[in-house]
Amino acid sequence: MGLVYRNLWFLGKAKKQNVIFEKVLTIGRQNLSVSKRESHLLSKKFGGDGQFSVYQNDKFADDFLAKLLDSKQVDSIDYSDYEGCKIVHDFNKPIDVSLHEKYDAVIDGGSLEHIFHVPNAIENYMNLVKNGGSLFIFTTANNHLGHGFYQFSPEFFFNIFNESNGFELQDVLLEEHQFPSIELSSNHNLYRISNPFDVQSRVGLVSNRPSMIMIHAIRREIKPLFATFPIQSDYQPLHAGVKKSKESKIKQIFNLLPKFLQNYIHGERQLRIFSLKNKRFYQKIDE
């Protein structure tokens, strides 16, 4: 696991917005994956005097994070102590209550997709965070088949980090990168993702390049987690008994077309909608 430039930029941005990082926990002991140029960029944005340029690739990121985030303590937790983590725990199982609400910030730099029991892992992450604390998740989205057990959609996070579980999402960003290994990629595009509940549509993506999701959620209230389980946004009205509106005349005429032509038109429309060019779903942002 490694923290790349965009992850560190994302964390540094949160620090500038007065997010507290006094006591930090990383999921897995994180390596540092930044070039000399990227170290200088981070120094320019968050360090001021080139203080990060002494750090090199493939070193553990603990000291770097402490300096970037002004942290007093940076712990790590992992399945085993093969990389010298402070806490050993299998995230497929619930964490001990003694660890609940212990950290100001919990950072997953690329573990979630490798943990089989995702609901247990997510609940553990949430329980580790203090009230008012932050959870950061960097994980796989499109075109990472085989990287881990899973790839994640934005809907998953919008449906979890909400008022029902005492959380509020601050940022959901999609990073499109050059190569399947993000550590090897220097050409990136960054997009803010729309909430499917707000746009009343599935926010999908069909793309040629790999992409990852960056999440920042704040715990606003301590309450029982997953008292009710998430239901995908476009199914909620159906299960609630909301009736569909009557078909328009255009839709009625469309239904008279041969089925193969209907399918072709629907497919082409999906490709246009599920594109990063769709500004209703994806808003490109600069650093």
WOJOKA-V744785 format. One record per backbone hydrogen bond with DSSP energy under -0.5 kcal/mol. NH is the residue of the N-H (numbers start at 0). CO is the residue of the C=O. If there is no record, write none. Layout:
BEGIN
nh={NH:NH}
co={CO:CO}
END
This chain:
BEGIN
nh={2:3:4:7:8:9:10:11:12:13:14:15:16:17:18:23:23:24:25:26:27:27:29:30:31:32:32:38:39:40:41:42:43:44:45:46:46:47:52:54:57:58:60:64:65:66:67:68:69:70:71:72:74:76:77:83:85:86:88:88:90:92:98:99:100:101:101:102:103:104:105:106:107:107:108:108:113:114:115:117:120:121:122:123:124:125:126:127:128:128:129:131:132:133:134:135:136:137:138:138:140:143:146:147:148:149:151:155:156:156:157:158:159:160:161:164:165:166:167:168:169:170:172:173:174:175:175:176:181:183:184:187:188:189:190:191:192:193:197:198:199:200:203:205:210:211:212:213:214:215:216:217:218:219:219:220:222:226:234:235:235:236:238:239:240:241:251:252:253:254:255:256:260:261:262:263:264:265:266:267:268:269:270:271:272:273:274:274:277:278:280:281:282:283:284}
co={30:1:32:3:4:5:6:7:8:9:10:11:12:14:13:21:72:104:74:106:25:76:27:0:58:2:30:34:35:36:37:38:39:40:41:41:42:42:49:51:31:55:29:60:61:62:63:64:65:65:21:21:23:25:86:80:75:75:77:86:88:89:95:96:126:98:127:127:22:22:133:24:105:135:26:106:110:111:113:115:116:117:118:119:120:121:122:123:124:125:102:218:129:103:216:105:214:107:136:212:210:140:143:143:112:112:139:152:152:153:153:154:156:156:159:161:162:161:217:160:215:215:213:190:211:173:188:209:179:180:181:185:175:284:173:282:171:280:194:194:195:195:201:273:141:174:138:172:136:170:134:167:132:165:217:165:220:223:231:231:232:232:234:235:237:236:247:248:249:250:252:253:257:257:258:259:260:261:262:263:264:265:266:267:268:269:271:272:274:276:277:277:191:281:189}
END
